[in-house]
Amino acid sequence: MRPSIMDRLLVDVQDMLCAQALAVVGTAMRRLVPGSHLVVRYNSDDVRRDILSWARDQGHRVSEPAPHAIHLHSSGTGT
């Protein structure tokens, strides 16, 4: 898969299991250019917790600007 030039991407992982949500988020993050961000919509506390943990482990900055939304800011590592 070729990286894109998107600076912002939205993924909806509502009603997904944790492993499914992490797979979608990981794939989306690899498509971003350094300095861009991913908006993740979710509706499960377990999914939220796993995404936040994964993102911090990968070195991405995280913000939660609204309920059921996480912004992941690409670290530029390609992960």
Z-matrix of the N, CA and C atoms (Angstrom, degrees):
N
C 1 1.442
C 2 1.529 1 108.64
N 3 1.297 2 116.85 1 132.28
C 4 1.457 3 123.30 2 179.69
C 5 1.523 4 110.65 3 -84.86
N 6 1.337 5 119.23 4 137.10
C 7 1.459 6 120.49 5 175.40
C 8 1.523 7 110.60 6 -62.91
N 9 1.310 8 116.41 7 149.41
C 10 1.460 9 120.19 8 178.39
C 11 1.520 10 109.45 9 -100.58
N 12 1.312 11 116.03 10 178.18
C 13 1.455 12 120.64 11 178.16
C 14 1.525 13 110.69 12 -106.08
N 15 1.321 14 117.51 13 18.29
C 16 1.460 15 120.77 14 -179.63
C 17 1.517 16 110.21 15 -66.24
N 18 1.345 17 115.87 16 142.59
C 19 1.450 18 118.52 17 174.41
C 20 1.522 19 111.28 18 -105.22
N 21 1.322 20 116.99 19 -8.02
C 22 1.457 21 121.40 20 176.92
C 23 1.524 22 108.05 21 -153.33
N 24 1.326 23 115.00 22 135.48
C 25 1.455 24 120.73 23 -178.89
C 26 1.518 25 107.97 24 -139.43
N 27 1.332 26 117.42 25 143.33
C 28 1.460 27 123.20 26 178.52
C 29 1.515 28 109.16 27 -113.47
N 30 1.338 29 116.35 28 131.23
C 31 1.455 30 120.87 29 171.44
C 32 1.520 31 108.73 30 -125.97
N 33 1.308 32 115.86 31 144.45
C 34 1.463 33 122.77 32 179.22
C 35 1.524 34 107.77 33 -113.40
N 36 1.329 35 116.18 34 112.31
C 37 1.461 36 120.25 35 -179.69
C 38 1.537 37 110.85 36 -111.52
N 39 1.320 38 115.85 37 22.08
C 40 1.452 39 119.97 38 177.75
C 41 1.527 40 109.81 39 -61.79
N 42 1.321 41 114.93 40 140.15
C 43 1.469 42 123.36 41 178.87
C 44 1.523 43 113.95 42 67.73
N 45 1.335 44 118.02 43 15.16
C 46 1.465 45 121.19 44 175.39
C 47 1.519 46 109.72 45 -97.50
N 48 1.325 47 115.41 46 154.18
C 49 1.458 48 121.04 47 171.07
C 50 1.529 49 108.08 48 -74.14
N 51 1.319 50 116.53 49 161.79
C 52 1.473 51 120.79 50 -176.99
C 53 1.523 52 112.57 51 -55.09
N 54 1.323 53 117.73 52 -47.69
C 55 1.472 54 120.72 53 -177.71
C 56 1.525 55 111.11 54 -62.98
N 57 1.323 56 116.92 55 -39.73
C 58 1.463 57 120.10 56 178.34
C 59 1.531 58 110.33 57 -64.73
N 60 1.324 59 116.12 58 -45.46
C 61 1.460 60 120.92 59 -178.81
C 62 1.526 61 110.67 60 -61.70
N 63 1.327 62 117.12 61 -43.70
C 64 1.471 63 119.97 62 179.31
C 65 1.520 64 111.99 63 -64.12
N 66 1.320 65 117.56 64 -36.50
C 67 1.465 66 120.75 65 177.53
C 68 1.530 67 110.45 66 -64.13
N 69 1.317 68 117.15 67 -43.25
C 70 1.466 69 121.50 68 179.81
C 71 1.527 70 110.18 69 -65.52
N 72 1.328 71 116.60 70 -45.55
C 73 1.465 72 121.11 71 -178.92
C 74 1.536 73 110.63 72 -64.75
N 75 1.327 74 117.17 73 -44.26
C 76 1.464 75 120.52 74 179.03
C 77 1.518 76 112.43 75 -60.27
N 78 1.315 77 116.51 76 -43.78
C 79 1.464 78 121.23 77 178.54
C 80 1.527 79 110.64 78 -63.25
N 81 1.327 80 116.35 79 -44.00
C 82 1.468 81 120.24 80 -179.64
C 83 1.525 82 111.08 81 -64.66
N 84 1.333 83 117.84 82 -40.53
C 85 1.464 84 120.29 83 -179.36
C 86 1.528 85 111.47 84 -63.85
N 87 1.321 86 117.37 85 -34.28
C 88 1.471 87 119.89 86 179.05
C 89 1.524 88 111.80 87 -67.54
N 90 1.316 89 117.95 88 -19.77
C 91 1.466 90 121.11 89 -179.52
C 92 1.523 91 113.32 90 -85.37
N 93 1.325 92 116.85 91 -10.97
C 94 1.458 93 120.50 92 -176.23
C 95 1.521 94 111.83 93 -85.88
N 96 1.312 95 115.22 94 151.00
C 97 1.456 96 120.46 95 173.20
C 98 1.528 97 108.43 96 -85.85
N 99 1.334 98 118.14 97 154.88
C 100 1.465 99 120.40 98 178.88
C 101 1.526 100 111.57 99 -53.49
N 102 1.315 101 115.15 100 137.01
C 103 1.458 102 120.79 101 179.31
C 104 1.513 103 114.39 102 89.62
N 105 1.317 104 118.07 103 -8.50
C 106 1.460 105 120.55 104 179.35
C 107 1.535 106 109.25 105 -90.83
N 108 1.338 107 115.98 106 178.77
C 109 1.455 108 116.92 107 -178.88
C 110 1.523 109 113.31 108 -142.58
N 111 1.330 110 112.15 109 159.75
C 112 1.457 111 122.45 110 -179.53
C 113 1.515 112 108.24 111 -114.21
N 114 1.324 113 116.71 112 132.11
C 115 1.459 114 122.22 113 173.89
C 116 1.520 115 106.62 114 -100.88
N 117 1.332 116 116.03 115 124.50
C 118 1.464 117 121.75 116 -178.41
C 119 1.520 118 108.83 117 -115.04
N 120 1.327 119 116.14 118 122.44
C 121 1.465 120 121.54 119 174.43
C 122 1.521 121 107.79 120 -98.58
N 123 1.324 122 116.71 121 131.66
C 124 1.468 123 121.95 122 -177.40
C 125 1.532 124 109.33 123 -141.54
N 126 1.328 125 116.24 124 166.11
C 127 1.463 126 119.76 125 175.64
C 128 1.523 127 112.60 126 -140.13
N 129 1.318 128 117.16 127 19.27
C 130 1.460 129 122.10 128 -179.91
C 131 1.524 130 109.46 129 -130.36
N 132 1.327 131 116.05 130 130.54
C 133 1.467 132 119.59 131 178.15
C 134 1.521 133 111.84 132 -63.31
N 135 1.329 134 117.64 133 -34.77
C 136 1.466 135 120.68 134 177.86
C 137 1.521 136 111.09 135 -63.43
N 138 1.320 137 116.92 136 -43.51
C 139 1.469 138 121.37 137 178.07
C 140 1.526 139 109.52 138 -63.65
N 141 1.309 140 117.33 139 -44.47
C 142 1.470 141 121.56 140 178.48
C 143 1.526 142 110.40 141 -56.50
N 144 1.297 143 116.64 142 -49.94
C 145 1.460 144 121.95 143 -178.23
C 146 1.533 145 111.39 144 -59.83
N 147 1.336 146 116.58 145 -44.81
C 148 1.470 147 120.47 146 -179.33
C 149 1.526 148 112.17 147 -66.60
N 150 1.331 149 116.95 148 -41.17
C 151 1.463 150 120.34 149 179.58
C 152 1.528 151 110.57 150 -65.09
N 153 1.328 152 117.11 151 -44.17
C 154 1.461 153 120.31 152 179.14
C 155 1.527 154 110.99 153 -61.72
N 156 1.310 155 116.90 154 -44.02
C 157 1.465 156 121.18 155 179.73
C 158 1.529 157 110.95 156 -63.37
N 159 1.332 158 116.65 157 -47.16
C 160 1.471 159 121.55 158 179.90
C 161 1.530 160 110.41 159 -60.64
N 162 1.329 161 116.44 160 -46.39
C 163 1.465 162 120.67 161 -176.59
C 164 1.524 163 110.90 162 -62.52
N 165 1.300 164 117.39 163 -43.04
C 166 1.471 165 120.22 164 179.79
C 167 1.523 166 110.64 165 -67.49
N 168 1.335 167 117.11 166 -38.66
C 169 1.469 168 120.54 167 176.62
C 170 1.524 169 111.37 168 -61.78
N 171 1.330 170 117.13 169 -32.42
C 172 1.460 171 122.43 170 -179.64
C 173 1.525 172 112.58 171 -83.82
N 174 1.324 173 117.15 172 -6.83
C 175 1.457 174 121.14 173 178.82
C 176 1.519 175 115.09 174 87.07
N 177 1.335 176 117.46 175 15.02
C 178 1.459 177 121.02 176 178.42
C 179 1.523 178 109.82 177 -85.15
N 180 1.323 179 116.14 178 143.09
C 181 1.467 180 120.42 179 172.53
C 182 1.516 181 108.15 180 -76.29
N 183 1.325 182 115.80 181 146.20
C 184 1.458 183 121.74 182 -174.87
C 185 1.525 184 109.36 183 -128.93
N 186 1.334 185 116.20 184 139.08
C 187 1.460 186 120.94 185 170.51
C 188 1.520 187 108.21 186 -140.42
N 189 1.321 188 115.17 187 155.09
C 190 1.467 189 121.13 188 178.70
C 191 1.527 190 108.31 189 -127.15
N 192 1.334 191 116.36 190 85.86
C 193 1.464 192 120.51 191 -173.91
C 194 1.520 193 114.84 192 -75.89
N 195 1.321 194 117.66 193 -15.91
C 196 1.462 195 121.47 194 -177.07
C 197 1.527 196 109.18 195 -154.31
N 198 1.324 197 116.56 196 159.18
C 199 1.470 198 118.40 197 176.16
C 200 1.533 199 110.90 198 -58.51
N 201 1.309 200 116.12 199 138.05
C 202 1.460 201 123.41 200 176.88
C 203 1.527 202 113.44 201 63.47
N 204 1.333 203 116.04 202 28.31
C 205 1.468 204 121.09 203 176.32
C 206 1.522 205 109.17 204 -142.10
N 207 1.308 206 115.46 205 132.21
C 208 1.460 207 122.45 206 176.30
C 209 1.524 208 107.47 207 -122.50
N 210 1.319 209 116.46 208 136.05
C 211 1.458 210 121.47 209 172.27
C 212 1.516 211 107.47 210 -106.45
N 213 1.323 212 116.27 211 123.78
C 214 1.458 213 122.35 212 177.14
C 215 1.528 214 107.18 213 -109.10
N 216 1.305 215 116.26 214 122.25
C 217 1.460 216 122.23 215 -177.53
C 218 1.521 217 108.07 216 -99.23
N 219 1.303 218 116.62 217 119.45
C 220 1.459 219 122.57 218 -174.53
C 221 1.516 220 112.24 219 -58.69
N 222 1.333 221 114.58 220 132.80
C 223 1.464 222 120.69 221 177.10
C 224 1.514 223 111.31 222 -82.19
N 225 1.336 224 115.50 223 -13.28
C 226 1.454 225 119.51 224 -179.19
C 227 1.518 226 113.50 225 85.94
N 228 1.347 227 117.57 226 11.21
C 229 1.448 228 120.56 227 -178.31
C 230 1.514 229 112.26 228 -88.07
N 231 1.352 230 117.28 229 -9.52
C 232 1.460 231 119.74 230 -179.71
C 233 1.497 232 114.43 231 79.49
N 234 1.348 233 117.55 232 16.22
C 235 1.459 234 120.93 233 179.55
C 236 1.496 235 111.16 234 -104.46
